[in-house]
Structure formats: structure tokens, C-alpha cells
């Protein structure tokens, strides 16, 4: 059998031919040969880097209890980093770990944090109102938040007979248009209803009360705050509440039990739970980077297909 003449082409031409293909089609071609596999890895690595940074897009989070559907606003998320993502390096010789690169890419997560305030153009930083000085008494951001704006906090309450409560999670990838409040593209990343179990809230609250990290005293009031190190944190931890079994998106909460004074029954059975309330703070939103890259491609296709035309209904006379 004669040699395949297509492999005489340089890598630059191969990249030129493969780059316009969407990711699902590229993955189907990865098993053709070792050379094609290596080039596809290079393209996918670049797409993961572009998806994690989201230079022109933003993540819009809607997470609320079903009873607060009409009152809880959506939140924009700022990018906090991607653990395990690095610039592409061409393999040297026979790389034994080359076959597992696709699996490693699939296990990478990007970290975001939702805020109650709007983002600047480009979706990178939180907008600060005029006169806000970071670190001052009137600045809404705390020191541990690195002056990035107000974090999102919610109250979850459970009666004595309830084993769990529910949260509706809707995560969308949007691109803000030239006019405030309008999006040029809108792609759903995740949409599901997740259960928050009473036992999980109790365990998370106990672990946050006695954190493993060291604590320090800060400020004149000597309020104890937790050290937030910018280190790699595993995406398989117990504190992560996954939205779906596929684990494409998940939340990392800071949970604190609220001490609420209420009338308690005189007689309580040993196996009967009491009504409790917890304050959950959205520490980070985890999104699988490969899943985010697919949604970014879908958003770019949606933006290209938009014609910019509109139909206006009305009476003109």
C-alpha cells in the first residue's frame, strides 16, 4: 500500500483545515492517526483557554428558591481562574501521557464568582459607583472579597418535617449588547432544579465553623475572617453542590447556621428535627471548561446567524 500523500503537507496547512471545524467533529477525527491527534490537541487547548477567559462574553446566573422566582435578580459572574489549564506545549518524542490528554482536558474546571452589582464592559470586573474607595467604610466589598463587589447571599429555611429544600439554577452565557439590558446572544449552559439536603447543610455549616485553613484577626474590631488562598482546590470536594449528575456545573457555598429565636415545642421526639435556617454565600461557581467551550461555539454561531433585522407590530396611520 502506497504512503498517504496527505501527510506530506506541513502542520500549518493541517491546522488551517482543521481549525474551522466544530469541536464535536474534531473529536471524531482524533483517532485517525497520532499526528492528527496531536494537532487536534493543540486546537482544543487554544479553545479551552479562550473559553475560560470569556473576553467578550459573561456568565449570567439565576439561582433561587422556587418561592423567590419573581424577587431574586440574576447575577453576573467574574472570572477567578482555571486550575490545571496551561499553554500548549508540543510533545517531545514519544510522550507517554499524550493518550490521556483529552481526559485531562475534560476534567478541568473554570471558577467564577457571582456578584450583586453589574460588570464593566467586557465582563471582567465589577462596576464601582462614583465615590467608592476600596477599603473604606462605605465600600460594599469586604477585605476578603478583594474589593470585587457584594457577594451573593441567600437564606434557606427548613421546617422540622423537611429533609431538603430546592434551588432552581439557570446558568446562561450572554454577550452584552451596545444598549444596557440587551444581549446580542443568549445560550443556556445549565438549567436544572437541585436538592439541598438538611444533612449537607448541617455538615457544611459545621466545617465552615471550624475551617481547616488558618484564621487571622483583621481590623480594629478584630473580626475573624478566613484566609482565602489562591491555590488549587479539587473539584471533587464535599463542599461542591453539583447541579446535574454530569457535573458540568457546581456551586461551592459558605454555609452558616442562623440563630433564630422562635417558640419551640415543649416535647420533642428524639428522632424529630427542629426548624432551621441557613445563610449560604456563593463562594464560587464551577463550570467544566470543555462544556463552556462548546457553549461558546454555540454562542458564536448564534451571533453569526443573527441578521440584525426585527419585525415591529403596530398601527401606523
ABEGO torsion letter per residue (X at the ends): XBBBAAAABBAAAAAAAAAABBAAAAAAAAAABAAAAAAAAAAAAAAAAAAAAGAABBBBBBBBBAAAAAABBBBBBBBAEBBGBBBBBBBBEBBAAAAAAAAAAAABBBBBBBBABBBBBGGABBBBBBGBBBGBAABABBAAAGGAEBBBBBBBBBBAABABBBBBBBBBBBBBBABBGBBABBBBABBBBBBBBAAAAAAAAAAAABBABBBBBBEAAGBBBBBBBBBBBBAABAABBBABAAGABBBBBBBBBBBBBBBBBABBBAABBBBBBBBBBBABBBBBAAAAAAAAAAAAAAAAABAGBBBBBEBBX
